Amino acid sequence: MTSRMLSTRSAARGELTPSRPLPSVAARLAGLDWDSIESELWARGYAETGPVLTPEECGELVALYADDRRFRHRVDMGRHRFGEGDYKYLAAPLPPVGGRGAP
């Protein structure tokens, strides 16, 4: 599957399968049911959207993690007793996703 293919979720295993040309990330985000997302956040404290990024787009973002120049801040979770590992805040400008520009 290429990053230019829209993905649909397979009900059986939650997998993504190609189906038609992929709209921009901004268009995919705009197409979400934001009223429902807000209601779920208030009711449960979290909301699920289903796939927004393709596996390839996720891989592109994951590959950035080793390049500290792409991030403005790193948090060591163990230092703050949050558990193990770390996380980083991306620096501006946000990286392009799928070769199509930032969302």
N, C-alpha and C positions, 0 to 999 in steps of 0.2 A: 504494500500500500504506500502511496506517496503522500506527502503532506498536502497535495492539491486535491485530495479526495475527501469527501465528507464521510464521516463514520457514523454508523448506527450501532446501537448496542444489541448484542445477541442476548435475548431474554434468558436463555439457558445458562450461559456462563459469564455474562457481563462483558463479553469480548467486543471489540470494535471491528467492523467489516466495512470495506469501501462500498460506496453506492453512487455518488455523483460529485461534480466539481465542488470544491471546498470554498465556502464564503470566508471572508476575513474574520479574524478573531473578534474584532469589534462587532461585526454583524452577528456572530454566534452569541456574543454576550448580550447584545441588544435583543436577541430573540428569546432570551430566557424569560420565564414568567416571574417577574420581580415582585409582584403582589403576593404570589404564593410563597416565594422565598422569604419575604418579610414576615408573613404569617407564621411560617415554620420557625424562623429565628425567635420570634416572640414566644411561641408555644413550647419549643423544645430546646432552644439555645443553640441550634445548628440547623443547617438546611443542606439538602443534597440537590445537585443540579443534573447529574448525569455527565457524560463526557463533554468537555468544552475544547480541550486540546487533543490532537491525535497522539499516538504513542511516539511518533517521530518528533513532533514538536516538544513533547515532554523530554525526550532524549537530548534535544538541542539545549534545553535549559539546564538539565542535569550536568551536561558536559561543561558548562560554564563554572561549576562549583570550584574547580581547582584553580581558577584564575582570580586571585584575590583583588586584582585591579578592577574587576567588574562589580565589587561590593563596597559599600560604604561603612559597614560595621559587621563584626562577627561576635556572636554570643556563645561562650562556653557554658553549656548547661550545668555541668558538674560544679563549676565554680559558684553557681547560684543555687545549688541543691535542687535543680529542676530535673535531674536524671543524668543520663549519659549522652554524649554527642555535642553537636553544635548546630547553629543555624546562622545564616547571613542575610543581611538586607541588601538588595540590589541597589547600585548607584544609578543616578540619572545620567543619561537617558536610559530608559529600559531597553533591553536588547530586542532586536526584531525576532519574531516567532514565525517559523515556516518560511523564512525568506521574504515575508510580506510586510515587514514593519511592525512596530510595537502596536499593541491593541489600542 
